[in-house]
Amino acid sequence: MKKTHFADDAAQFWDKRFSRDEYVFGKDPNAYLKDQVTSRMKPGGSALCIADGEGRNSVWLAQQG
């Protein structure tokens, strides 16, 4: 399957963005996610965190139990 230039450009963009030493979005969870989980979810519930970048939200969710 032949890659398109768009796919190559997108891959290069994301590789460059997440290859830095510093965190792109910081280490704290997204404020909206934190608010929703804190007010709506019960301990031990399940969550699926799609496209989480460096994983800051997934790490926080796992720490919540």
VMD Tcl script that builds the backbone (N, CA, C; Angstrom):
set m [mol new atoms 195]
animate dup $m
set s [atomselect $m all]
$s set {name element resname resid chain x y z} {
  {N N MET 1 A 0.848 -1.168 0.000}
  {CA C MET 1 A 0.000 0.000 0.000}
  {C C MET 1 A 0.900 1.239 0.000}
  {N N LYS 2 A 0.642 2.138 -0.880}
  {CA C LYS 2 A 1.444 3.344 -1.005}
  {C C LYS 2 A 0.931 4.425 -0.049}
  {N N LYS 3 A 1.859 4.983 0.708}
  {CA C LYS 3 A 1.490 6.073 1.613}
  {C C LYS 3 A 1.294 7.356 0.816}
  {N N THR 4 A 0.387 8.154 1.289}
  {CA C THR 4 A 0.189 9.458 0.662}
  {C C THR 4 A 1.111 10.472 1.332}
  {N N HIS 5 A 1.313 11.582 0.686}
  {CA C HIS 5 A 2.126 12.638 1.294}
  {C C HIS 5 A 1.484 13.134 2.582}
  {N N PHE 6 A 0.160 13.171 2.610}
  {CA C PHE 6 A -0.547 13.613 3.809}
  {C C PHE 6 A -0.219 12.707 4.990}
  {N N ALA 7 A -0.235 11.410 4.763}
  {CA C ALA 7 A 0.061 10.462 5.843}
  {C C ALA 7 A 1.496 10.624 6.321}
  {N N ASP 8 A 2.417 10.811 5.390}
  {CA C ASP 8 A 3.815 11.020 5.772}
  {C C ASP 8 A 3.972 12.300 6.583}
  {N N ASP 9 A 3.327 13.365 6.129}
  {CA C ASP 9 A 3.403 14.647 6.833}
  {C C ASP 9 A 2.807 14.539 8.233}
  {N N ALA 10 A 1.686 13.855 8.353}
  {CA C ALA 10 A 1.029 13.693 9.654}
  {C C ALA 10 A 1.917 12.889 10.598}
  {N N ALA 11 A 2.497 11.816 10.103}
  {CA C ALA 11 A 3.370 10.989 10.939}
  {C C ALA 11 A 4.576 11.790 11.416}
  {N N GLN 12 A 5.166 12.555 10.537}
  {CA C GLN 12 A 6.316 13.381 10.912}
  {C C GLN 12 A 5.918 14.440 11.939}
  {N N PHE 13 A 4.749 15.027 11.760}
  {CA C PHE 13 A 4.262 16.034 12.705}
  {C C PHE 13 A 4.149 15.451 14.112}
  {N N TRP 14 A 3.462 14.298 14.236}
  {CA C TRP 14 A 3.241 13.710 15.558}
  {C C TRP 14 A 4.529 13.156 16.149}
  {N N ASP 15 A 5.387 12.573 15.322}
  {CA C ASP 15 A 6.675 12.091 15.821}
  {C C ASP 15 A 7.493 13.241 16.404}
  {N N LYS 16 A 7.517 14.360 15.700}
  {CA C LYS 16 A 8.270 15.522 16.172}
  {C C LYS 16 A 7.649 16.091 17.452}
  {N N ARG 17 A 6.334 16.157 17.482}
  {CA C ARG 17 A 5.647 16.753 18.634}
  {C C ARG 17 A 5.896 15.975 19.920}
  {N N PHE 18 A 5.885 14.656 19.851}
  {CA C PHE 18 A 6.017 13.848 21.060}
  {C C PHE 18 A 7.432 13.331 21.295}
  {N N SER 19 A 8.409 13.793 20.530}
  {CA C SER 19 A 9.791 13.361 20.742}
  {C C SER 19 A 10.552 14.308 21.676}
  {N N ARG 20 A 9.906 15.352 22.141}
  {CA C ARG 20 A 10.543 16.311 23.045}
  {C C ARG 20 A 10.719 15.707 24.435}
  {N N ASP 21 A 11.645 16.261 25.192}
  {CA C ASP 21 A 11.855 15.806 26.569}
  {C C ASP 21 A 10.757 16.292 27.508}
  {N N GLU 22 A 10.254 17.502 27.280}
  {CA C GLU 22 A 9.205 18.034 28.155}
  {C C GLU 22 A 7.836 17.499 27.716}
  {N N TYR 23 A 6.903 17.528 28.641}
  {CA C TYR 23 A 5.551 17.065 28.347}
  {C C TYR 23 A 4.799 18.118 27.538}
  {N N VAL 24 A 4.122 17.689 26.491}
  {CA C VAL 24 A 3.396 18.607 25.614}
  {C C VAL 24 A 2.228 19.252 26.352}
  {N N PHE 25 A 1.464 18.460 27.096}
  {CA C PHE 25 A 0.269 18.960 27.777}
  {C C PHE 25 A 0.442 19.051 29.286}
  {N N GLY 26 A 1.629 18.859 29.800}
  {CA C GLY 26 A 1.867 18.870 31.237}
  {C C GLY 26 A 1.635 17.491 31.837}
  {N N LYS 27 A 1.752 17.400 33.136}
  {CA C LYS 27 A 1.601 16.120 33.834}
  {C C LYS 27 A 0.251 15.979 34.533}
  {N N ASP 28 A -0.442 17.076 34.743}
  {CA C ASP 28 A -1.734 17.037 35.430}
  {C C ASP 28 A -2.835 16.588 34.478}
  {N N PRO 29 A -3.857 15.899 34.996}
  {CA C PRO 29 A -4.953 15.461 34.131}
  {C C PRO 29 A -5.759 16.647 33.610}
  {N N ASN 30 A -6.458 16.430 32.545}
  {CA C ASN 30 A -7.360 17.432 31.988}
  {C C ASN 30 A -8.379 17.820 33.060}
  {N N ALA 31 A -8.573 19.114 33.266}
  {CA C ALA 31 A -9.459 19.606 34.332}
  {C C ALA 31 A -10.898 19.130 34.146}
  {N N TYR 32 A -11.384 19.117 32.913}
  {CA C TYR 32 A -12.760 18.673 32.657}
  {C C TYR 32 A -12.908 17.189 32.987}
  {N N LEU 33 A -11.947 16.383 32.559}
  {CA C LEU 33 A -11.988 14.948 32.866}
  {C C LEU 33 A -11.988 14.735 34.374}
  {N N LYS 34 A -11.104 15.420 35.061}
  {CA C LYS 34 A -11.000 15.273 36.514}
  {C C LYS 34 A -12.314 15.636 37.197}
  {N N ASP 35 A -12.925 16.723 36.773}
  {CA C ASP 35 A -14.197 17.158 37.345}
  {C C ASP 35 A -15.292 16.127 37.099}
  {N N GLN 36 A -15.377 15.612 35.885}
  {CA C GLN 36 A -16.421 14.648 35.540}
  {C C GLN 36 A -16.238 13.330 36.283}
  {N N VAL 37 A -15.015 12.858 36.351}
  {CA C VAL 37 A -14.753 11.595 37.045}
  {C C VAL 37 A -15.028 11.750 38.535}
  {N N THR 38 A -14.573 12.837 39.101}
  {CA C THR 38 A -14.762 13.070 40.533}
  {C C THR 38 A -16.237 13.160 40.902}
  {N N SER 39 A -17.036 13.762 40.045}
  {CA C SER 39 A -18.444 13.975 40.377}
  {C C SER 39 A -19.376 12.868 39.886}
  {N N ARG 40 A -18.951 12.037 38.938}
  {CA C ARG 40 A -19.880 11.075 38.334}
  {C C ARG 40 A -19.506 9.603 38.483}
  {N N MET 41 A -18.232 9.293 38.553}
  {CA C MET 41 A -17.838 7.880 38.568}
  {C C MET 41 A -17.705 7.344 39.986}
  {N N LYS 42 A -18.010 6.078 40.117}
  {CA C LYS 42 A -17.842 5.399 41.391}
  {C C LYS 42 A -16.461 4.745 41.411}
  {N N PRO 43 A -15.840 4.641 42.587}
  {CA C PRO 43 A -14.544 3.961 42.679}
  {C C PRO 43 A -14.627 2.550 42.108}
  {N N GLY 44 A -13.612 2.160 41.386}
  {CA C GLY 44 A -13.578 0.827 40.794}
  {C C GLY 44 A -14.242 0.744 39.438}
  {N N GLY 45 A -14.779 1.854 38.944}
  {CA C GLY 45 A -15.412 1.873 37.628}
  {C C GLY 45 A -14.386 1.715 36.519}
  {N N SER 46 A -14.870 1.597 35.315}
  {CA C SER 46 A -13.993 1.434 34.154}
  {C C SER 46 A -13.991 2.699 33.312}
  {N N ALA 47 A -12.864 2.944 32.673}
  {CA C ALA 47 A -12.751 4.096 31.774}
  {C C ALA 47 A -11.857 3.720 30.604}
  {N N LEU 48 A -12.178 4.234 29.454}
  {CA C LEU 48 A -11.364 4.051 28.256}
  {C C LEU 48 A -10.881 5.428 27.839}
  {N N CYS 49 A -9.604 5.615 27.817}
  {CA C CYS 49 A -9.025 6.926 27.527}
  {C C CYS 49 A -8.328 6.862 26.164}
  {N N ILE 50 A -9.045 7.279 25.128}
  {CA C ILE 50 A -8.561 7.183 23.751}
  {C C ILE 50 A -7.742 8.413 23.382}
  {N N ALA 51 A -6.694 8.197 22.597}
  {CA C ALA 51 A -5.845 9.279 22.077}
  {C C ALA 51 A -5.343 10.174 23.209}
  {N N ASP 52 A -4.722 9.565 24.199}
  {CA C ASP 52 A -4.308 10.268 25.411}
  {C C ASP 52 A -2.908 10.865 25.317}
  {N N GLY 53 A -2.337 10.893 24.142}
  {CA C GLY 53 A -1.015 11.508 23.994}
  {C C GLY 53 A 0.020 10.828 24.855}
  {N N GLU 54 A 0.547 11.532 25.818}
  {CA C GLU 54 A 1.595 10.991 26.690}
  {C C GLU 54 A 1.043 10.206 27.874}
  {N N GLY 55 A -0.257 10.135 28.013}
  {CA C GLY 55 A -0.869 9.290 29.026}
  {C C GLY 55 A -1.205 9.961 30.344}
  {N N ARG 56 A -1.173 11.284 30.402}
  {CA C ARG 56 A -1.420 11.962 31.682}
  {C C ARG 56 A -2.799 11.652 32.242}
  {N N ASN 57 A -3.806 11.567 31.388}
  {CA C ASN 57 A -5.162 11.270 31.862}
  {C C ASN 57 A -5.291 9.808 32.266}
  {N N SER 58 A -4.691 8.916 31.505}
  {CA C SER 58 A -4.736 7.488 31.833}
  {C C SER 58 A -4.049 7.201 33.157}
  {N N VAL 59 A -2.914 7.839 33.387}
  {CA C VAL 59 A -2.196 7.653 34.653}
  {C C VAL 59 A -3.063 8.123 35.814}
  {N N TRP 60 A -3.664 9.287 35.680}
  {CA C TRP 60 A -4.513 9.814 36.751}
  {C C TRP 60 A -5.709 8.899 36.988}
  {N N LEU 61 A -6.342 8.435 35.912}
  {CA C LEU 61 A -7.488 7.529 36.057}
  {C C LEU 61 A -7.079 6.255 36.795}
  {N N ALA 62 A -5.940 5.691 36.449}
  {CA C ALA 62 A -5.467 4.474 37.117}
  {C C ALA 62 A -5.211 4.730 38.603}
  {N N GLN 63 A -4.712 5.888 38.933}
  {CA C GLN 63 A -4.454 6.225 40.337}
  {C C GLN 63 A -5.740 6.367 41.148}
  {N N GLN 64 A -6.849 6.611 40.482}
  {CA C GLN 64 A -8.129 6.767 41.170}
  {C C GLN 64 A -8.737 5.428 41.563}
  {N N GLY 65 A -8.212 4.360 41.013}
  {CA C GLY 65 A -8.698 3.030 41.357}
  {C C GLY 65 A -9.748 2.581 40.428}
}
mol reanalyze $m
mol bondsrecalc $m
mol representation Tube
mol addrep $m
